[in-house]
Amino acid sequence: MSLIKSNLKIIKEKEEQFKILETIKKEGLKFTQLERAENEIKVGLSIWFVDDLRSPQFIISFELLDALIKIYSNGNIEVAKNCLNSIDWGIGFFLNFNDIDKNELLNKTKHNEAIKYHFQNKIEKLTFIETSNKEIIKLIKKILIKFKFKVFTSKQYSEYVLKIENEIKLNEKIKELEMNLDGNETPLNYDDIEVANSYWKYKGQFSIEEFKWCVDNGLAFGYKINEKLISWNLIKSDGKTVHLFTLPEYRGKGYALKVKSITLITILKNNLLPLSYIYDDNTASQNLSLKLGFQKTLSVQSIDAQLK
């Protein structure tokens, strides 16, 4: 185990994360994906690791439920390099920091297998998601290879955001979405989640933990015919919608529109900004999002690393 601890500052509380976000906005720092950052702060299940509290240039965000890692950066590659190199990526992520209380993190959620994993002395898998800066992607890959990981880069996908101008527009959008519903939309249960997880080709180590959290918090929805689940959509613990899926034999009949609509209504009523990430070859999901008023903002990639 490495004896060197990272000097990144740990930001666990919502209030402190919001202060960092406001500093970034106020100073006009060249960060992207701030809508995503605001969503994840509001939900409160991500921990931030920041280079400089007064003038942040680089943030690592760690999702507690599924151990997915996000990067927020102003594009300064030298700062990014120093921050990423301050981490021993071969051990559990949390072991790189002196001031992290394991029990405190475990008490944040009962779905804590990802937290336990990242207190281990050795790990075998890491995933960085939704990274927009190509130079930082190259840098992450280079560093992980040094730690004997085999690294895979995803194909390109894009961020889609539904921006609401004011409260009047918000209420109008909710009413518009409610017109798409027919009453057969339903919250998912644990059995439904097992089905949904089995169909998700992008699932990770701890996706089922995340999905169970969605059920516990009323953030997973589906459409059923004769009690059979045929379409579904979920809201993750970082506030974005994921895994919009309809069984092949039921496609083209508007069921995805219905479950997407009930999901978006829930997001809006929870004071979150509707946000999705869609692969560039998934034209059906792209077209549905555009129909609902989403705008494409930027392109991203993910990195999966598996120990050799």
C-alpha positions in Angstrom: 0.0 0.0 0.0 1.2 3.5 -0.8 2.3 5.6 2.2 1.8 8.8 0.3 -1.6 10.4 0.8 -3.2 12.8 -1.7 -3.4 16.4 -0.8 -6.7 16.9 -2.6 -9.2 18.5 -0.3 -12.2 16.4 0.6 -15.7 18.0 0.3 -18.4 15.8 1.7 -21.2 18.2 2.6 -23.7 19.7 0.2 -23.2 23.2 1.5 -19.4 23.1 0.9 -19.9 21.6 -2.6 -22.3 24.4 -3.4 -19.7 27.0 -2.3 -17.2 25.4 -4.7 -19.7 25.5 -7.5 -20.6 29.1 -6.8 -16.9 30.1 -6.8 -16.5 28.4 -10.2 -19.5 30.3 -11.6 -18.6 33.6 -10.0 -15.0 33.6 -11.2 -16.0 32.5 -14.7 -13.7 29.5 -14.6 -13.7 27.4 -17.7 -15.5 24.4 -16.4 -18.1 22.4 -18.3 -21.0 20.1 -17.1 -22.0 22.3 -14.2 -25.6 21.4 -14.6 -24.6 17.8 -13.9 -22.5 19.0 -10.9 -25.5 20.9 -9.4 -27.8 17.9 -9.8 -25.4 15.5 -8.0 -24.9 18.0 -5.1 -28.7 18.3 -4.6 -29.0 14.5 -4.4 -26.0 14.3 -2.0 -24.4 11.0 -2.7 -21.2 12.1 -4.3 -18.0 13.2 -2.6 -15.7 15.8 -4.2 -11.9 16.0 -4.1 -10.7 19.5 -5.0 -7.3 20.9 -5.7 -7.8 24.4 -4.4 -10.9 25.6 -2.4 -10.4 29.3 -3.2 -9.7 28.9 -6.9 -10.6 25.3 -8.0 -9.2 24.0 -11.2 -9.7 20.3 -10.9 -12.4 18.2 -9.1 -12.7 14.4 -8.8 -16.3 13.4 -8.0 -16.8 9.9 -6.6 -20.3 8.3 -6.7 -20.8 6.4 -3.4 -23.4 4.0 -4.7 -21.6 2.7 -7.8 -18.0 3.9 -7.5 -18.2 5.8 -10.8 -15.7 8.7 -11.1 -16.3 12.0 -12.8 -13.9 14.7 -13.6 -14.6 18.5 -13.5 -11.8 20.6 -14.9 -11.0 24.0 -16.3 -8.8 22.4 -18.9 -5.4 23.0 -17.2 -3.7 19.7 -18.1 -0.7 20.3 -15.8 -3.0 20.7 -12.8 -5.0 17.7 -13.9 -1.8 15.7 -14.2 -0.6 16.6 -10.7 -4.0 15.8 -9.1 -4.4 12.4 -10.9 -0.8 11.5 -10.1 -1.4 12.2 -6.4 -3.7 9.1 -6.3 -2.5 5.5 -5.9 -5.0 4.0 -8.3 -4.0 0.4 -7.3 -5.7 0.6 -3.9 -9.1 1.5 -2.7 -9.7 5.1 -3.6 -10.6 6.2 -0.1 -7.3 4.8 1.3 -5.5 7.8 -0.4 -6.9 10.2 2.1 -6.3 10.5 5.8 -9.5 12.3 6.7 -12.1 9.8 5.5 -14.2 8.0 8.1 -15.3 4.6 6.8 -18.2 4.3 9.2 -19.4 7.8 8.3 -19.6 6.9 4.6 -21.2 3.5 5.2 -23.9 5.2 7.2 -24.9 7.4 4.2 -26.6 4.5 2.5 -27.5 0.9 3.1 -26.4 0.2 -0.5 -22.7 0.5 0.4 -20.9 -2.3 -1.4 -19.0 0.2 -3.5 -17.9 2.1 -0.4 -16.6 -1.1 1.1 -14.8 -2.0 -2.1 -12.8 1.2 -2.1 -11.5 0.7 1.4 -9.7 -2.5 0.2 -5.9 -2.7 -0.1 -6.2 -3.8 -3.7 -8.8 -3.1 -6.4 -9.3 -4.6 -9.8 -11.6 -2.3 -11.6 -12.1 1.5 -12.1 -14.6 3.4 -14.2 -14.4 7.1 -15.2 -17.6 8.4 -16.9 -18.8 11.2 -19.0 -15.4 12.9 -19.6 -15.5 15.6 -22.2 -11.8 16.7 -22.3 -9.9 14.5 -24.7 -6.5 15.4 -23.3 -7.6 14.4 -19.8 -8.9 11.1 -21.2 -5.5 10.5 -22.7 -3.9 11.4 -19.3 -6.1 9.1 -17.3 -5.4 6.2 -19.7 -1.7 6.8 -19.4 -1.7 6.9 -15.6 -3.9 3.8 -15.3 -1.7 1.8 -17.6 1.2 2.6 -15.2 -0.8 0.9 -12.5 -1.0 -2.3 -14.6 -4.6 -1.8 -15.7 -5.9 -2.8 -19.1 -7.8 0.3 -20.3 -10.8 0.5 -22.5 -12.2 3.7 -23.9 -15.9 3.9 -24.8 -17.3 5.1 -28.1 -18.5 8.6 -28.1 -21.8 9.7 -26.6 -23.4 13.0 -25.8 -25.0 15.0 -23.1 -28.6 16.2 -23.5 -30.1 18.8 -21.2 -33.7 20.0 -20.8 -33.4 23.6 -19.7 -36.4 25.3 -18.0 -36.4 29.1 -18.0 -38.7 29.9 -15.1 -41.4 28.5 -12.8 -44.1 29.2 -15.3 -42.3 27.2 -18.0 -41.7 24.5 -15.4 -45.4 24.1 -14.7 -46.2 24.2 -18.4 -43.6 21.4 -19.1 -45.0 19.2 -16.3 -48.6 19.6 -17.7 -47.3 18.8 -21.2 -45.6 15.7 -19.9 -48.6 14.6 -18.0 -50.6 14.5 -21.3 -48.3 11.6 -22.4 -49.4 9.4 -19.5 -52.3 6.8 -19.4 -52.1 5.6 -15.8 -50.3 2.3 -16.4 -46.9 3.9 -15.5 -45.8 2.4 -12.2 -42.9 2.6 -9.7 -40.5 -0.3 -10.0 -39.8 -2.9 -7.2 -36.7 -5.0 -6.5 -37.9 -7.8 -8.8 -38.4 -5.3 -11.6 -34.9 -4.0 -11.0 -33.4 -7.4 -11.5 -35.1 -7.6 -14.9 -33.9 -4.1 -15.8 -30.4 -4.7 -14.7 -30.2 -7.9 -16.8 -30.9 -6.0 -19.9 -28.5 -3.1 -19.3 -25.4 -3.6 -21.5 -23.6 -0.7 -19.8 -24.0 -2.1 -16.2 -21.0 -1.9 -13.9 -19.8 -3.6 -10.7 -22.4 -2.0 -8.5 -25.2 -1.0 -10.8 -27.7 -3.2 -9.0 -26.9 -1.3 -5.8 -27.7 2.0 -7.6 -30.9 0.6 -9.0 -32.1 -0.6 -5.6 -31.5 2.9 -4.2 -33.6 4.2 -7.1 -36.5 1.9 -6.0 -36.1 2.9 -2.4 -36.4 6.5 -3.3 -39.3 6.3 -5.8 -37.0 7.2 -8.7 -37.5 4.1 -10.9 -40.4 3.8 -13.3 -41.8 1.4 -15.7 -44.8 0.5 -17.9 -46.5 -2.9 -17.4 -49.0 -4.8 -19.5 -50.8 -7.6 -17.7 -48.3 -7.2 -14.9 -45.4 -7.8 -17.4 -42.7 -5.1 -17.3 -42.1 -3.9 -20.9 -40.4 -0.5 -20.6 -38.5 1.4 -17.9 -36.4 4.4 -17.0 -34.5 5.4 -13.8 -33.1 8.5 -12.1 -29.6 7.9 -10.7 -28.1 9.2 -7.5 -26.4 12.0 -9.5 -29.7 13.2 -10.8 -29.6 12.1 -14.4 -31.9 9.6 -16.2 -30.5 6.3 -17.3 -31.4 3.0 -18.9 -34.4 4.0 -21.0 -35.3 0.6 -22.4 -38.3 -1.1 -24.0 -38.5 -4.8 -24.8 -37.9 -5.3 -28.5 -41.4 -6.7 -29.2 -43.1 -3.7 -27.7 -41.1 -0.9 -29.5 -42.6 1.7 -31.7 -45.8 2.0 -29.7 -45.0 5.0 -27.5 -44.2 3.2 -24.2 -40.7 4.8 -23.9 -42.4 8.2 -24.2 -44.6 7.3 -21.3 -41.9 6.1 -18.9 -39.6 9.0 -19.9 -42.4 11.4 -19.2 -43.1 10.1 -15.7 -39.4 10.1 -15.0 -39.0 13.7 -16.2 -42.0 14.9 -14.1 -40.4 13.4 -11.0 -37.1 15.1 -11.8 -38.7 18.5 -12.3 -40.8 18.1 -9.1 -37.6 17.3 -7.2 -35.9 20.6 -8.4 -33.4 18.8 -10.6 -32.5 19.6 -14.1 -33.4 16.8 -16.7 -30.2 15.5 -18.1 -29.2 12.3 -20.0 -26.3 10.8 -21.8 -27.0 9.0 -25.1 -24.7 7.1 -27.4 -24.4 8.8 -30.8 -25.6 5.7 -32.6 -28.8 5.5 -30.5 -31.0 7.5 -32.8 -34.3 6.4 -31.1 -33.3 7.8 -27.7 -31.8 10.9 -29.3 -35.0 11.6 -31.3 -37.2 11.1 -28.2 -35.1 13.4 -26.1 -35.2 16.1 -28.8 -39.0 15.7 -29.1 -39.3 16.3 -25.4 -37.3 19.5 -25.6 -33.7 18.4 -24.7 -30.7 20.0 -26.3 -27.4 18.3 -27.2 -24.6 20.1 -25.3 -21.3 18.3 -25.6 -19.6 15.0 -26.4 -18.1 12.7 -23.8 -16.4 9.3 -23.4 -16.0 6.8 -20.5 -12.9 4.8 -19.4 -13.1 1.3 -18.0 -9.9 -0.1 -16.4 -9.5 -3.7 -15.5 -6.4 -5.0 -13.6 -4.3 -7.3 -15.8 
